[in-house]
Amino acid sequence: MVNLTFIAICIGLSAVPAYTNKISSINAANKAESRDVCGGIESIVLTQETDHGFIASPGYPGRYPNSVAARDCGQDLSVDSDSIDSVRLGFLQLRTIYGDYVQLEVRDTAPDLEYVEQLSGISDLFLPLLLAGNNATVFLQSDSAETDIGYLVAYAAELPRNTKDEQIEVEDKSGPGIYEPNSVEVININTETGEITTNGDVTQLHTKVQPGASKQYGFVSSPNHPDPYPNSQTVDYNLSGPSGSRFALRALRTRLETGYDSVYFLEDGIPFAGGYTLMTSIAYSSTNEVTVRFRSDSSNTFSGFLIAYANIVP
């Protein structure tokens, strides 16, 4: 069943487009989706629970080309694994000039349905909420006039609800020391210079931060994700960008111990979004500095979170 959290138009099943390139998500994940993919739809197949990455319009974060025909520049994502429920998509940016549009199609195989949404606009407002389906296609169409930066979309394999959990029975959750961390790790991510530093184990940094092809966007995740995160952890992911910019943040997965473990977005130490459960809408910082803070207590761990970020320059 397609899990849609935005208003869509059902138009019935259409012909399946021809794909120019078919690659696994293992090869596509976290790599440059800014390369030109014109000449057809690029197919990305998700086969593992760890699969995640970005898709974008050609030229992103620069401007897309003129005169792009429908289905000539885009991506198709599909699932080929019994361990994955679906593919989850979250738009981080969408900017088109009047007359151009981004088409989003989400399909289900039981029953055969296709949902279509045409998205356009010159701002990043009114982006769709998170959505998931067995198969999704995103492509750009442009005329011969002006162009803009197009779209950036994060995707991830949708994990089954009953896997990647570790239950630890405890008798008392209220005693002193429940939130005393074994360590406090501070990870600094500079999207202007591309520099990433940590006061923790640098050999494990790749398990918590996965930059995209451009230094302007990437993923942060809980330690060990999608395996259970450790107990008694506090991790601050400090994102910074050029003066005058801001950040778009989107949680693609969130599985935490409700009421105890949490992930919050903060500015100047004050939370403005986040909590214990999945956030379906996009969150924006008001400045060029934002912190993603993860905290776990002394018991009960789950698969944690996967959050996509993008630095947005007006």
N, C-alpha and C positions, 0 to 999 in steps of 0.2 A: 504494500500500500504506500502510495506517495505521501510523504509527510510535508505538507505545505503550510507555511506560516505567513503567507502573503496572499493577496487577492489575485487570482489567476483566471484566465479565460480558457475554457475547455473547447477545443476545436475538433477533437477526434484525431485518430491516428493518421499520421502523414507518412509519405514515403521516406525511407531511411536514406540519408545523404551518403555520398561516396566519400571516403576518407583517404587523404593523401599519405599520411604517416600514421602508423600504429605502433605505439611504444608503451612499455609498462610504466606504471607510476613510480617504480623504483628508479627508473632512469630519468623521469620527468620531475620528480619531487624536488622542491627547493632550488630548481635550476632556472635559468633565464627564460621567462615566458615573454620577454621583450623582443626576442628574435622574430624576424618576419615569418609568418606562417600562412601568408597569402598563397592562393592556389588550391585551396580546399580546406576541409575541416581536419584538424589534427586529433587523432584518437588517443586518449590516455586511459589505460586499463588499471584499475585498482585490484590488487591481488592479496595484499597483506594488511593486517590491522594497523601497522605503523605508517601506512601510506598517507602522505599529505603533501601539499605544495601550493603553487600559485598558477593561475592562468591570467593572461592579460591581452589587451589589444596590441596589434603590431606597433612597435616603436615605443611602448610605455617604458619609462615615465615621460618620454617625449610625445609629440603629437602623432596621431595615426595618419596614414596617407589618404589622399583624395580618391574618389571614384572607386571605392571598394564595393563590389557586388555582394548581394546577400549570399551567405554560405561560402564566401571566398576567403575570409579571414576569421578563424574561430577554433574552438576546441570542443571535443565531445568526451565526456567522462562516463565510464561504465564500470560495473562491479563484476568480477569473475572470481568469486571465492565464497564458500559456504560459511566462512568465519566473519564475513562483513555483511551487515544488514543493508547498507546503502551508501551513497556518497553524499556528504553534507557540504553545502556551499554557503559562503558569506561574502557579499560584496564589501569591499573596503573603499573603493572610489569609483565614481561614474560621472564623466563629463563629456557631453557631446554638443556639437553646434546644431542649431535648428535645421532640420531636414535630415540629420543623421540619427541613428538609433542603435541600441544594443538589444539583440533578441535573446531571450532566455526560454529554453524549452526543458521541461521536466517530464520524464516518461515513467510509466509503471507497466510491468508485464502481466500483472494479475490483479484486476482486469486490464485489458489494453486501453490505456488512456494517454493523452498527451495534453500538457498544459503549456500555454504560451503567454509570455509577457514581453511587450516591447517597452524598453526603458530609454528615456532620453532626458536631457536637461543640462544646464551649465553650472550646476552646483552639486554638492555631494549629499544634499538632503533627500529625504524620501526614498532611501535605498530599501530594497526588500529585506524583510526579516530573514533569519536563517531558514533554509529549506533543505530537504533531503529527498532523494529518489533513487531508483535503480539505475537511471541513466539521465544525464543532463547535457545539453548543448548550449553553448554561448558563442555568439558571433556578432561582428560589427558590420554595419552597412553605412557607407558615406557617399555624399554627392561630390560635385566638383568644386564646391565653395570652400569656406574655411574649415579647419579641423581643430580638435582639442586633444586631450590626453587619453580619452577613451575609458577603459575599465581595468580594474584590478580586483580579482576574486581569489579568495583563499578556499581550498578544498581539503577535506579529510575523510578517510574511511569512517563510516558510522559503526561504532563498536556495539556488539550485542550487550544487552543489559546485564547479563549474568556471568560475564567473564571479566578477567583482570581485576578481581576483587580479593582482598585478604581481610578476613574477619578475625579480630582479636577480642576475646571476651574479657571484660573488666567489671569489677563490682562497684567501683566508686569513681565518678567523673568530676567530683566537686572538690577534691582535696587540694592543698597547696602544691604548686610545682607542676600542675597539669600543662602549663604553657611555657615551662622553662626550656628553652631550646638548647640542644646539644651544641649548636653553633648558629651564628647569624651570617649568612653569605650575602655579599653585596656584588651584584653584577651590573656594570656600566656599559650601556650600548649607545654609541654615538653615531647617529644616522647621517651626520654631515661628513665625518672623517672616515667612518667605517670601522673605527676602533672598538673592540670589545674587551673588557678586562674583568677580572674577578679576584676577590680576596680568598677564594676557596681553591679547590683542586682544579687546575686548568685542564687537566686531562679529561675531566668530566664535564667541561663547559659545553661541549657539543650536545650533551643529553638535555640541556636546559635552554639553549639558544641555537636556533637554526636560521641564519640570515638567508634572505632571498638572493636572487641574481643581482639585484640592485641593493646597495647599502641602505636604501630608503625604506625597505620593508623586510619582514621576516616573521619568525615564530618564537615565542617563549613557551616553555612547558614546565610542569612540575618535575622534580627529580625522578628519573627512571620511567617516566611516562612512555608507553601506556601500561607499564607494570606499576604495582603499588608504590607510592611515594613513602619515604622513611617517616618514622615518628619524630616528634620534637624538632621540627625544622622551621626556620624562618629564612626566607629568601626574598631580597629586594632586587627587582629588575628595574634599574633606572634608565629610562629612555630619554635621550636629548637630541634635539635637531637644530637647524639654523634658526636664527632670530626671526620672529614673525610667523613661523610655521606652527603646526599643531599635530596631534596624533589621532589617528582612527584606530580603535581597538575592537576586536571581535573574538569572542570565545566560541570555538568550534566544538570543544568537548569540555565538560565540567562534571566530574564525579568525585564529590568530597563528602566527608562525614558531616551531615547536616547538623548545624548548631555548634560545631566545634572546630572543624578545619575550614579554612576560607581562602579566597583570593579576592583582593580589592584593588581598584584603581585609585591612586591618590595624586593630588596636587598640593604642594606645600604641606604635606603630611596629613591632609584632610581627604577622606574617601569621597568620591563622587559617583562611583558605580561598583558593582561586584557583590559578593556574598558567598552563599553556599551552593547555589544551583546555577544551571545554565542560563546565561543571559542571551535572549534571542535577538535583541536589537543592538545596533552599533553604538559605541560610546566614543565621544570626542573629548579630548583635553581642550582647555582654553588657552594653553600656553605651549611653548616648545619643550617643556620638561614634564614628565609623568613617571610615576612609579607603579609597577605591578607588584603587590606584596602578597606572598603566599605564606601561610602559617598552618602548621599541623600540631596537634596535641600529642599526648603520650600513648594514645591507643587508637585502634581502628583506622586502617589505611585503605585507600581505594586507588583507582587509576589516575586520579588527578585532573589536570587541565591541559588544554592546548589552545593558545591564544595567538591570533595573528595581529600584527601591528603594521601600520604604514604611516610614514611622515608625509604630511600634506602641506604643500606650499601654496598660498593663495595665488 
